[in-house]
Structure formats: C-alpha cells, structure tokens
Amino acid sequence: MRVNAPASAPENLQPDKVTRPGSPFQQSNAVAVNSGQDQAQFSADSQTIQQLKAQLSQVPEVRQDRVNALRQAVSSGSYQVSDQQLSDAMAGDWLNQVIG
C-alpha cells in the first residue's frame, strides 16, 4: 500500500504541539512545562477539565430534592406514568439483565 501524503486530523483535534524554546509555534494561551532542552505545552483546557472533575465529585449521586418531589407526587396520587413509559422502562431493565 502506498501513501502519498500524511493524513491530518481536523484542526480542533490536533494534539498540543511540543516545541523547543524560542520556537515560532509557541502559543501564548498555553502553560509551558520545561524539562531540559525540550518544552511541552498543555492547553488551559486540561486545567478546566480538572476543575470540572472536582466540581462533579461534589455532586451527590442521589438528588434528594428530586426523590422527595417524586415521593410526594406518588403519595398524593398525582404521579402519572404512561403505558409507553412503563413499557420502555421494562424493556430497558430486561435488556440490562440480558446484556449486562
């Protein structure tokens, strides 16, 4: 098989560039990490992702306000489930048992 030109990913999927100090490709919005002669740059996106992970870890798995609202709706008789919703839930449970 012959390859004529290297394939490139879309610009938004390009990995962050690793450059040498003084390179014209250095980006001003990136955080530089110096390790000897070479220099690696990490975009601010990685910091944002770490912050979002920290925030997500603070969110409880059980949304107690939603649970309380559903309990109240069931006890008052105002919670309505359509036949379609019920059959979808049953099919989903069955698939989880078969597959997982």
ZABAKE-934930 format. One record per residue (C-alpha): residue in three letters; x, y, z. Coordinates in steps of 0.02 Angstrom, whole numbers, plus 50000, padded with zeros to 5 digits. Layout:
BEGIN
ALAXYZ
...
end
This chain:
BEGIN
MET500005000050000
ARG500685017149954
VAL500315033050050
ASN500605049149955
ALA500315062050090
PRO500125061350278
ALA498325062350336
SER497955076050460
ALA496595077250589
PRO495415092150591
GLU496195107350674
ASN495155105650832
LEU495775087750856
GLN497625091550834
PRO498675086950986
ASP499535100951079
LYS501215104551000
VAL502865100151083
THR504125113451038
ARG505865119051077
PRO506115135251173
GLY506075150251057
SER505065140850926
PRO503865151450821
PHE502485138750859
GLN502355142851043
GLN500585147551093
SER500275161851213
ASN498745153851296
ALA499635137651341
VAL500525132851502
ALA502345128451471
VAL503225114251561
ASN505115114651548
SER506065098251552
GLY507845100951495
GLN508025106651315
ASP506285102051254
GLN504715110751306
ALA502955103651315
GLN501415114551314
PHE499745109851389
SER498215119751345
ALA497145127951477
ASP495805115151432
SER496635101951541
GLN496515113751691
THR494675116651653
ILE494365097951643
GLN495205095251812
GLN494135109051889
LEU492545101351815
LYS493025084251882
ALA493245091752056
GLN491555100252045
LEU490725084351983
SER491435074452128
GLN490485086352245
VAL488795082452165
PRO487845069052261
GLU487355053152168
VAL485595054252239
ARG484665070252202
GLN483685070752363
ASP482595085352307
ARG482025075252155
VAL481725059752262
ASN480675069852385
ALA479655077652244
LEU479305060452168
ARG478835053152338
GLN477615067252366
ALA476845065152192
VAL476635046252218
SER475875048252392
SER474665061752332
GLY474165051452180
SER474705064752055
TYR476145054651982
GLN475585048251812
VAL476545035751705
SER476015032151526
ASP475925014551457
GLN477355019151338
GLN478475024951481
LEU478115009051578
SER478474997651430
ASP480085007151390
ALA480685005251569
MET480264986651571
ALA481154983851405
GLY482674993551467
ASP482754983151626
TRP482604967151527
LEU484004972351408
ASN485134976751555
GLN484854959351626
VAL485184950651460
ILE486684961051408
GLY487454966451571
end
